C-alpha cells in the first residue's frame, strides 16, 4: 500500500494559467531521480491490474508523452501487448491522429495513424496509460476521435499510477463504459492553494549560464538497433532490442570502476534508459534514473517542496525548444541515453554543462540509432 505523503508532492507550474500546480510523483523517474527498482515496483503493480482484468483480450497500450512513456512501456512489457506512445515530435512519411491536452504547456499531441490501421481488426481493447488522470477529458476526447475512425474497436480503458478525478468525472466514465485502473486515489481540491504558498526562491541556472561553462570531456557511444515507440512495437522484440543495447553498453564501459551511476533519459525517450539503469542496479551498483522534460516548474528553497534547483537546457531534438532537468547530484559515472538523431550539439552541450556544474566528470553519451 502506497502512502501518498511518502512519494507525492505538489509543485508550482511556471506561467501556466490552465493549471497552476503539478503533482510530482517521486517514484516515476521524471522530475526526481529514483532508484529503478522502486519505480518498477509501482509500474508492475499497475501492470498486474491490467493483466488480471484483461487476460483474455488482445490489447494495444498507448502511453502519453512525455511523462508516461516509460510507465506505458513497462505495463505493456509486463502484459506482453502491442505498445506505442503519443508524441509531440515530428516523424517523416506518416499520417497522424491529432488531439490536445487542455492543461499542458505543450498542448498538441498525436498518434501515428498508420500503425493503428495495421492492427485495428486484431485488438479487443485500447488501454491508455498515464502517470495521473485528473479530469479525464483528454482521454475521452481521443476516444471520440478513435471511435469515428475505428468503430470496430469497442472497448477502452485507462491505467494510471494516480487518479485525481472527481465523482462527476468518474460517473461520466462509467456511463461511457471506459474502465479506470489505478493504484492511488488523489484529491486535487487543495493543490492550487498548496502550490501558491511556496516562494519560488530556489536556484535557477539559466541557459546563458550553462552556455558559458567550459566544455567538458565526454565519450560518445553509437549503438545500432533502436526501436522507436512513437511507432507501434511488439514489446517482446522491443525488450530484446533493449537487452542488446545494454550488452553493447557493457562492452564499451567498464562499470567495475564505479560505485554510483546516474542514467539520464531525454524527454519522451525514457524506458530504454530505465531498463539499463535497472540492469546496472542488479549488478550491485547504486543507480538512479532521471530524465529531461519540457515542463517549466518553479523551484523553491523550502524543504517541503519537491524541487530546489532548475537547469534550463536546449533540447537535443530541437534547438529552438527549451527543456529542463532538476536537482542533479554527483555520481561516479553518468550515462545520457538518447534516441535523438545527431543530437543537436547546443542541447547536448547544455545538458553536459548541467551535469558538470553538479560535480559529474565521467560522462558517456549513448546514442541509440
C-alpha positions as CSV (number, residue, x, y, z in Angstrom):
1,X,0.0,0.0,0.0
2,X,1.5,3.3,-1.1
3,X,1.2,6.2,1.4
4,X,0.8,9.5,-0.6
5,X,2.9,11.6,1.7
6,X,5.9,9.4,1.1
7,X,6.1,9.9,-2.7
8,X,3.6,12.6,-3.9
9,X,4.5,16.3,-3.6
10,X,2.8,19.4,-5.1
11,X,4.9,21.8,-7.2
12,X,4.0,25.1,-8.9
13,X,3.9,25.2,-12.7
14,X,5.6,28.3,-14.2
15,X,3.3,30.6,-16.3
16,X,0.5,28.1,-16.8
17,X,-2.9,29.7,-16.4
18,X,-4.7,26.4,-17.2
19,X,-3.5,24.6,-14.1
20,X,-1.1,26.3,-11.6
21,X,0.1,23.1,-9.8
22,X,1.9,19.9,-10.8
23,X,1.7,16.6,-9.0
24,X,5.2,15.3,-8.6
25,X,5.4,11.6,-8.2
26,X,8.9,10.8,-6.9
27,X,8.7,7.2,-8.0
28,X,8.2,7.7,-11.7
29,X,11.6,8.9,-12.6
30,X,10.8,12.0,-14.5
31,X,11.3,15.1,-12.4
32,X,13.1,13.5,-9.5
33,X,15.9,10.9,-9.8
34,X,14.8,7.5,-8.5
35,X,16.3,4.0,-8.0
36,X,14.8,2.0,-10.9
37,X,13.8,-0.9,-8.7
38,X,11.5,1.4,-6.7
39,X,9.9,2.7,-9.9
40,X,9.4,-0.7,-11.4
41,X,7.7,-2.0,-8.3
42,X,5.0,0.7,-8.8
43,X,4.8,0.1,-12.6
44,X,4.4,-3.6,-12.1
45,X,1.6,-3.2,-9.5
46,X,-0.3,-1.2,-12.1
47,X,0.6,-3.8,-14.8
48,X,-0.7,-6.7,-12.7
49,X,-4.2,-5.0,-12.5
50,X,-4.3,-4.8,-16.3
51,X,-3.0,-8.3,-16.9
52,X,-5.5,-9.9,-14.5
53,X,-8.5,-7.8,-15.6
54,X,-8.0,-8.2,-19.4
55,X,-6.2,-11.6,-19.5
56,X,-8.4,-12.9,-22.3
57,X,-8.2,-9.8,-24.5
58,X,-5.8,-8.6,-27.2
59,X,-4.7,-5.2,-26.1
60,X,-3.0,-2.1,-27.6
61,X,-1.4,0.0,-24.8
62,X,-0.9,3.7,-25.6
63,X,1.3,5.7,-23.2
64,X,1.1,9.5,-23.0
65,X,4.1,11.7,-23.8
66,X,6.1,12.7,-22.3
67,X,5.8,11.7,-18.7
68,X,4.1,8.3,-19.1
69,X,6.2,6.9,-21.9
70,X,8.2,4.7,-19.6
71,X,5.2,3.7,-17.5
72,X,3.3,2.6,-20.6
73,X,6.2,0.6,-21.9
74,X,6.7,-1.1,-18.5
75,X,3.0,-2.0,-18.3
76,X,2.9,-3.3,-21.9
77,X,6.1,-5.4,-21.3
78,X,4.5,-7.0,-18.2
79,X,1.3,-7.7,-20.1
80,X,3.0,-8.7,-23.4
81,X,1.0,-6.4,-25.7
82,X,1.5,-4.1,-28.6
83,X,2.7,-0.7,-27.5
84,X,3.1,2.9,-28.8
85,X,3.0,6.3,-27.2
86,X,1.7,9.7,-28.2
87,X,4.3,12.2,-29.4
88,X,5.0,15.9,-29.9
89,X,7.9,15.2,-32.2
90,X,7.5,15.1,-36.0
91,X,8.1,11.8,-37.8
92,X,8.6,11.6,-41.5
93,X,6.2,9.9,-44.0
94,X,3.4,9.1,-41.6
95,X,-0.2,10.1,-41.1
96,X,-1.3,11.3,-37.7
97,X,-4.3,11.4,-35.5
98,X,-4.2,14.8,-33.7
99,X,-5.6,15.7,-30.3
100,X,-4.7,18.1,-27.5
101,X,-4.1,18.2,-23.7
102,X,-6.1,21.1,-22.3
103,X,-3.9,21.6,-19.1
104,X,-0.5,21.2,-20.7
105,X,2.1,23.8,-21.5
106,X,2.6,22.0,-24.9
107,X,-0.9,21.0,-25.8
108,X,-0.6,19.3,-29.2
109,X,-0.3,15.5,-29.1
110,X,-0.5,13.0,-31.9
111,X,-0.6,9.3,-32.7
112,X,0.7,7.6,-35.8
113,X,-2.5,6.6,-37.6
114,X,-0.7,4.2,-40.0
115,X,0.2,1.8,-37.1
116,X,-3.2,1.6,-35.6
117,X,-4.6,1.0,-39.1
118,X,-2.5,-2.2,-39.3
119,X,-4.0,-3.8,-36.2
120,X,-7.4,-2.3,-36.0
121,X,-9.1,-5.6,-36.6
122,X,-6.8,-7.6,-34.3
123,X,-7.4,-5.9,-31.0
124,X,-10.2,-6.1,-28.4
125,X,-9.3,-3.0,-26.3
126,X,-7.1,0.1,-26.2
127,X,-5.7,0.9,-22.8
128,X,-4.4,4.4,-22.3
129,X,-1.5,4.7,-19.8
130,X,-0.9,7.8,-17.8
131,X,1.1,8.9,-14.7
132,X,-2.1,10.6,-13.4
133,X,-5.6,11.2,-14.7
134,X,-7.1,14.4,-13.3
135,X,-10.3,15.3,-15.3
136,X,-10.1,12.5,-17.9
137,X,-11.2,15.0,-20.6
138,X,-8.2,14.4,-22.8
139,X,-8.7,10.7,-22.9
140,X,-12.4,10.9,-23.7
141,X,-11.6,13.4,-26.5
142,X,-9.2,10.9,-28.1
143,X,-11.7,8.0,-27.6
144,X,-14.2,10.1,-29.5
145,X,-11.7,10.6,-32.4
146,X,-10.8,6.9,-32.4
147,X,-14.4,5.8,-32.3
148,X,-15.2,7.6,-35.5
149,X,-12.1,6.2,-37.3
150,X,-12.2,2.7,-35.8
151,X,-15.8,1.6,-35.0
152,X,-14.6,-2.0,-34.8
153,X,-12.7,-1.2,-31.6
154,X,-15.4,-1.3,-29.0
155,X,-13.6,-1.2,-25.7
156,X,-11.3,1.2,-23.9
157,X,-9.7,1.5,-20.5
158,X,-7.3,3.7,-18.6
159,X,-4.4,2.7,-16.4
160,X,-2.7,5.3,-14.3
161,X,-0.5,5.4,-11.2
162,X,-2.6,8.1,-9.7
163,X,-6.3,9.1,-10.2
164,X,-7.4,12.5,-9.2
165,X,-10.8,12.5,-10.9
166,X,-13.8,13.8,-9.0
167,X,-17.1,12.0,-8.7
168,X,-18.7,13.7,-11.7
169,X,-15.8,12.7,-14.0
170,X,-15.8,9.1,-12.7
171,X,-19.5,8.9,-13.3
172,X,-19.1,10.0,-16.9
173,X,-16.5,7.3,-17.4
174,X,-18.9,4.7,-16.0
175,X,-21.6,5.9,-18.4
176,X,-19.2,5.6,-21.3
177,X,-18.1,2.2,-20.1
178,X,-14.5,3.1,-20.0
179,X,-12.7,1.3,-17.2
180,X,-10.5,3.1,-14.7
181,X,-7.5,1.2,-13.3
182,X,-5.1,3.0,-10.8
183,X,-3.0,2.5,-7.7
184,X,-3.6,5.6,-5.6
185,X,-6.6,8.0,-5.5
186,X,-5.7,11.6,-5.1
187,X,-7.8,14.7,-4.2
188,X,-6.9,17.9,-6.0
189,X,-9.1,20.3,-4.1
190,X,-6.3,21.8,-2.1
191,X,-3.5,21.5,-4.6
192,X,-3.7,25.0,-6.1
193,X,-3.6,26.5,-2.6
194,X,-0.6,24.3,-1.6
195,X,1.3,25.3,-4.8
196,X,0.7,29.0,-4.3
197,X,2.1,29.1,-0.8
198,X,5.6,28.4,-2.0
199,X,8.0,31.3,-2.5
200,X,9.6,30.0,-5.7
201,X,13.0,31.1,-4.4
202,X,15.0,28.1,-5.5
203,X,18.2,28.1,-7.6
204,X,17.6,28.8,-11.3
205,X,20.6,28.0,-13.6
206,X,19.8,29.7,-16.9
207,X,20.7,28.7,-20.5
208,X,23.2,31.5,-20.8
209,X,25.0,30.4,-17.6
210,X,25.3,26.9,-18.9
211,X,26.5,28.0,-22.3
212,X,29.3,29.9,-20.5
213,X,30.5,26.7,-18.8
214,X,33.8,25.5,-20.3
215,X,33.2,22.4,-22.5
216,X,33.9,19.1,-20.7
217,X,35.3,15.8,-21.9
218,X,32.9,13.0,-22.6
219,X,32.7,9.8,-24.6
220,X,30.2,9.4,-27.4
221,X,29.0,5.9,-28.0
222,X,26.9,4.9,-31.0
223,X,24.8,1.7,-30.8
224,X,22.6,0.4,-33.5
225,X,19.2,-1.4,-33.3
226,X,16.9,1.4,-31.9
227,X,13.2,0.7,-31.9
228,X,11.0,3.8,-31.7
229,X,7.9,3.5,-29.6
230,X,6.4,6.6,-31.2
231,X,5.7,3.9,-33.7
232,X,3.9,0.7,-32.6
233,X,6.1,-2.1,-31.4
234,X,5.8,-5.7,-30.3
235,X,7.1,-5.5,-26.7
236,X,8.9,-8.8,-26.9
237,X,11.0,-7.5,-29.8
238,X,11.4,-4.2,-28.1
239,X,12.8,-5.7,-24.9
240,X,15.1,-7.9,-26.9
241,X,16.4,-4.7,-28.6
242,X,16.9,-3.0,-25.2
243,X,18.7,-6.1,-23.9
244,X,21.1,-5.9,-26.8
245,X,21.5,-2.1,-26.1
246,X,22.6,-2.9,-22.5
247,X,25.0,-5.6,-23.6
248,X,26.6,-3.3,-26.1
249,X,26.9,-0.6,-23.5
250,X,28.7,-3.0,-21.2
251,X,31.2,-3.7,-23.9
252,X,32.0,0.0,-24.1
253,X,32.1,0.9,-20.4
254,X,33.9,-0.9,-17.5
255,X,31.3,-0.4,-14.7
256,X,33.5,-2.2,-12.1
257,X,35.3,1.2,-11.9
258,X,32.2,2.9,-10.4
259,X,30.0,2.6,-7.4
260,X,27.3,5.1,-8.3
261,X,25.7,5.7,-11.7
262,X,23.1,8.1,-13.0
263,X,21.2,7.2,-16.2
264,X,19.6,10.2,-17.9
265,X,16.8,9.8,-20.5
266,X,15.8,12.6,-22.9
267,X,12.2,13.9,-23.0
268,X,9.9,11.3,-24.5
269,X,12.8,8.7,-24.6
270,X,12.8,7.2,-21.1
271,X,12.1,3.4,-21.0
272,X,15.3,2.1,-22.5
273,X,17.4,4.1,-20.1
274,X,15.2,3.0,-17.2
275,X,15.8,-0.7,-18.2
276,X,19.5,-0.1,-18.5
277,X,19.5,1.5,-15.1
278,X,17.7,-1.4,-13.6
279,X,20.2,-3.9,-15.0
280,X,23.0,-1.9,-13.6
281,X,21.3,-1.8,-10.3
282,X,21.2,-5.6,-10.4
283,X,25.0,-5.6,-10.7
284,X,25.0,-4.2,-7.2
285,X,25.7,-0.6,-8.2
286,X,24.0,2.4,-6.7
287,X,21.9,3.6,-9.6
288,X,19.3,6.3,-10.2
289,X,17.3,7.2,-13.3
290,X,16.3,10.7,-14.3
291,X,15.1,12.5,-17.4
292,X,14.9,15.8,-19.1
293,X,11.5,17.4,-19.5
294,X,9.6,20.1,-21.3
295,X,7.9,21.1,-18.1
296,X,9.0,24.5,-16.7
297,X,8.4,24.1,-13.0
298,X,9.1,26.7,-10.2
299,X,11.8,25.7,-7.7
300,X,11.9,26.6,-4.1
301,X,14.3,26.5,-1.2
302,X,11.7,25.1,1.3
303,X,12.5,21.6,2.5
304,X,8.9,20.5,2.0
305,X,8.9,21.5,-1.7
306,X,9.9,18.7,-4.1
307,X,12.3,20.6,-6.5
308,X,15.1,23.0,-5.5
309,X,17.4,23.6,-8.4
310,X,16.4,24.0,-12.1
311,X,18.7,23.8,-15.1
312,X,17.4,25.3,-18.3
313,X,18.6,23.4,-21.3
314,X,18.3,23.4,-25.1
315,X,16.5,20.3,-26.4
316,X,18.6,17.6,-28.1
317,X,15.7,17.3,-30.6
318,X,15.0,20.9,-31.5
319,X,17.4,23.7,-30.6
320,X,14.5,26.2,-30.6
321,X,12.9,24.3,-27.7
322,X,13.8,24.7,-24.0
323,X,13.9,21.7,-21.8
324,X,14.7,21.3,-18.1
325,X,16.3,19.0,-15.6
326,X,16.0,19.3,-11.8
327,X,18.1,18.6,-8.7
328,X,21.2,16.9,-10.1
329,X,23.7,15.3,-7.8
330,X,27.2,14.0,-8.2
331,X,27.8,10.4,-9.3
332,X,30.9,8.4,-10.2
333,X,29.5,7.9,-13.8
334,X,26.7,9.4,-15.8
335,X,25.1,7.7,-18.9
336,X,23.0,10.0,-21.1
337,X,20.9,7.6,-23.3
338,X,19.1,9.3,-26.1
339,X,17.4,8.4,-29.4
340,X,17.9,12.0,-30.8
341,X,19.3,11.5,-34.3
342,X,22.5,13.5,-34.5
343,X,21.7,15.2,-31.2
344,X,21.7,19.0,-31.5
345,X,25.1,20.0,-30.3
346,X,23.9,23.0,-28.4
347,X,21.4,21.0,-26.5
348,X,23.9,18.3,-25.7
349,X,26.4,20.9,-24.5
350,X,23.9,22.5,-22.1
351,X,23.0,19.1,-20.6
352,X,26.7,18.2,-20.2
353,X,27.3,21.6,-18.6
354,X,24.4,21.0,-16.1
355,X,25.9,17.6,-15.2
356,X,29.4,19.2,-14.9
357,X,28.4,22.0,-12.6
358,X,26.7,19.4,-10.5
359,X,30.1,17.7,-10.0
360,X,29.9,15.0,-12.6
361,X,33.1,14.3,-14.6
362,X,32.8,10.8,-16.1
363,X,30.1,11.2,-18.7
364,X,29.1,8.9,-21.6
365,X,26.5,9.9,-24.2
366,X,24.9,6.8,-25.7
367,X,23.1,7.4,-29.0
368,X,20.8,4.5,-29.8
369,X,20.3,4.8,-33.6
